[in-house]
Amino acid sequence: MEVCTPILSQAAGTDPSIEPLHTRYTGPRYPQGLDLFLQTSPEFAMKRLLAAGSGPIYQIAQVFRDGEYGSRHNPEFTLLEWYRPGLDHHGLMKEVADLVSACLGEEPGVEKISYVALFERKFGWNPLQARIRQLEDAAKMHGVETCNLERRDQWLDLLMSLVIEPTLGAQGLTFVYDYPASQASLARLSSEDGRIASRFELYYRGLELANGFHELTDAVEQRKRFEAENRQRQQHGLAQLPVDENLLEALESGLPDCAGVALGLDRLLMLQQGEAALDDVLTFSLKDA
């Protein structure tokens, strides 16, 4: 079922790597003003619908992220997001591959590789166990300029973005799955290894297209993760953001076992049209707004 959820919310995602745009409403009921955030993803509202018994749902939504503009980013972009009750992230990967192949008008091969195996293949060490010195040496070896990064995840993100990502999907669709738990605050943990979360990303020709989860359904655990992310934001000099109490209430009422994914339609169109930058497929990008 297609759904439509509000673009504005009194709460925001707390992920330190994603900064929301915000505005302020002043009028009836709120004469002193009400701070509102433009959605970075329709995920929270869609999960509230799932908890209310919607069944499988999808949405094509405009989303907004501050500080993101370049050949592969625009502060306003279009996501196709959908949720499948009864599927895990592996089941959803097959559906994503079928859809992307149909949109591209071709049937590229499909590779699936775990996050740990990907790093072991590229660098020869396990990213869940690597020391900061190993990560720093790997960055220098590949000519990556580094700064004073403190956490392992920051180093892993750096290596993933600048060293590994450009090589992914060269021969077909590449799904990277089972990310470190610290990089997937909305996904459930692996039953076999608590250091791993049930998250995947899809890459094609060096471009990230989709991000999916076997969704976390535990409200208590979700609150702990939001609070931990806000502490990280504070440590990084970022403003702490209001936690979405409506989402947590929905999780408490019972979110069905499900998997969900967000697919960047602008990037998919860029690949389909053989263009090199989002500006080439957006009718009005930031520079034209």
Residue pairs with C-beta under 8 A, 6 or more apart in sequence:
1 54
1 55
1 56
1 57
1 58
2 57
2 58
2 59
2 60
3 46
3 49
3 54
3 57
3 58
3 59
4 59
5 39
5 42
5 45
5 46
5 49
5 59
5 61
6 39
6 45
7 38
7 39
7 61
7 62
7 64
8 23
8 25
8 36
8 37
8 38
8 39
9 36
9 37
9 39
9 44
9 45
9 244
10 34
10 35
10 36
10 37
10 242
11 37
11 44
11 241
11 242
11 243
11 244
11 245
11 246
11 247
12 20
12 22
12 37
12 40
12 241
12 242
12 244
13 20
13 40
13 41
13 43
13 44
13 241
13 244
14 185
14 226
14 229
14 230
14 233
14 240
14 241
14 243
15 185
15 229
16 229
16 232
16 233
16 236
16 238
17 157
18 40
18 65
19 65
19 66
19 67
19 238
20 37
20 38
20 39
20 40
20 64
20 65
20 66
20 241
21 37
21 38
21 64
21 65
21 66
21 75
22 35
22 36
22 37
22 38
23 36
23 38
24 33
24 34
24 35
24 36
25 33
25 34
25 36
26 32
26 33
26 34
37 241
38 63
38 64
39 45
39 61
39 63
39 64
40 63
40 64
40 65
41 61
41 63
41 79
41 81
41 262
42 59
42 61
42 63
42 79
42 81
43 81
43 186
43 260
43 262
44 244
44 246
44 247
46 57
46 59
46 81
46 83
46 260
47 83
47 215
47 247
47 250
47 251
47 255
47 260
48 246
48 247
48 250
49 57
50 57
50 83
50 85
50 250
50 255
50 256
50 258
51 250
51 251
51 253
51 254
51 255
51 256
52 250
55 85
56 82
56 83
56 84
56 85
57 82
57 83
58 80
58 81
58 82
58 83
59 80
59 81
59 82
60 78
60 79
60 80
60 265
61 78
61 79
61 81
62 76
62 77
62 78
63 76
63 77
63 78
63 79
64 75
64 76
65 73
65 75
65 77
66 75
67 75
68 74
68 75
69 75
69 286
71 276
71 277
71 278
71 279
72 207
72 267
72 277
72 278
73 278
74 266
74 278
74 279
74 282
74 285
74 286
75 286
76 286
76 289
77 264
77 265
77 266
77 278
78 264
78 265
78 266
79 262
79 263
79 264
79 265
80 262
80 263
80 265
81 260
81 261
81 262
81 263
82 260
82 261
83 215
83 258
83 259
83 260
84 91
84 92
84 95
84 258
84 259
84 260
85 256
85 257
85 258
86 256
86 257
86 258
87 95
87 258
87 259
88 198
88 214
88 259
89 177
89 187
89 198
89 199
89 200
89 212
89 213
89 214
89 259
90 177
91 259
92 200
92 212
92 259
92 260
92 261
93 112
93 175
93 177
93 200
93 202
93 212
96 175
96 202
96 210
96 212
96 261
96 263
97 110
97 173
97 175
97 202
99 263
100 173
100 202
100 204
100 209
100 210
100 263
100 268
101 107
101 108
101 173
103 268
103 272
104 204
104 268
104 271
104 272
105 272
108 171
108 172
108 173
108 204
109 171
109 172
109 173
110 172
110 173
110 174
110 175
111 171
111 172
111 173
111 174
111 175
112 174
112 175
112 177
113 121
113 174
113 175
113 176
113 177
114 176
114 177
114 178
115 127
115 176
115 177
115 178
115 179
115 180
115 196
116 126
116 127
116 128
116 178
116 196
118 164
118 176
119 125
119 126
119 127
119 130
119 156
119 159
119 164
120 126
122 163
122 164
123 134
123 138
123 159
125 134
127 152
127 156
127 180
128 180
128 195
128 196
130 152
132 152
132 155
135 152
135 155
135 156
135 158
135 159
136 146
136 155
138 159
138 163
139 146
139 155
139 158
139 159
139 163
140 146
142 159
142 162
142 163
144 158
144 159
144 162
144 163
146 158
149 155
149 158
153 180
153 182
153 183
156 180
156 183
157 183
165 203
165 206
165 208
166 206
167 206
168 174
168 176
168 203
168 206
169 203
169 204
169 205
169 206
169 207
170 205
170 206
172 204
173 202
173 203
173 204
174 202
174 203
174 204
175 200
175 201
175 202
175 203
176 200
176 201
176 203
177 198
177 199
177 200
177 201
178 190
178 196
178 197
178 198
178 199
178 200
179 187
179 196
179 197
179 199
179 200
179 201
180 195
180 196
180 197
181 189
181 194
181 195
181 196
181 197
183 197
183 199
184 197
184 198
184 199
184 213
185 222
185 225
185 226
185 228
185 229
186 213
186 215
186 216
186 222
186 225
187 197
187 198
187 199
187 213
187 214
187 215
187 216
188 197
188 198
188 213
188 214
188 215
188 216
188 217
188 218
189 196
189 197
189 198
190 196
190 197
190 198
197 213
198 213
198 214
199 211
199 212
199 213
199 214
200 210
200 211
200 212
200 213
201 208
201 210
201 211
201 212
202 208
202 209
202 210
202 211
202 212
202 263
203 209
204 271
205 271
207 267
207 270
207 271
208 264
208 267
209 263
209 264
209 267
209 268
209 271
210 261
210 262
210 263
210 264
211 261
211 262
212 259
212 260
212 261
212 262
213 259
213 260
213 261
214 259
215 255
215 257
215 258
215 259
215 260
216 222
216 225
216 251
217 251
217 254
217 255
217 256
217 257
218 251
219 248
219 249
219 251
219 252
222 247
222 248
222 251
223 243
223 248
226 243
226 244
227 243
230 240
230 241
230 243
233 239
233 240
233 241
234 240
266 278
266 281
266 282
267 278
269 281
270 276
270 277
270 278
270 280
270 281
273 280
273 281
275 281
278 285
279 285
279 287
